[in-house]
Amino acid sequence: MKRLLALFALGVFALPAAIAAPDGAALYTERTCFACHGPKGDKPLLPNYPKVAGQNAAYAEQQMKDIKSGARTNGQTAAMAGIMHLVDDEEMKALSVWLETLK
């Protein structure tokens, strides 16, 4: 029993891959954000789609949450609503933090 406790204390049974934070850049590609917002978030498909590169992370995250929940339904949110069911809160955070780093 002592040996088992020692292994837990050393983190031998930790699952670092399972608890690692999502990669915003990878999510941007995996969730096809680039299709509407452009490969680097600065060249949207249509003029009325927003440029998301450099967007304030807190603002971007809240917009994603509002679109997913249905609290925001104006503008072009219908296009994003179909995708947002694939993105969880942790992924929204990672995406928004990554977007803020873009120029």
Sequence and secondary structure as in RCSB ss.txt:
>XXXX:A:sequence
MKRLLALFALGVFALPAAIAAPDGAALYTERTCFACHGPKGDKPLLPNYPKVAGQNAAYAEQQMKDIKSGARTNG
QTAAMAGIMHLVDDEEMKALSVWLETLK
>XXXX:A:secstr
 HHHHHHHHTTTT  HHHHS   HHHHHHHTTTHHHH TTSSS SSTTS   TT  HHHHHHHHHHHHHTS  ST
THHHHHHHHTT  HHHHHHHHHHHHH  
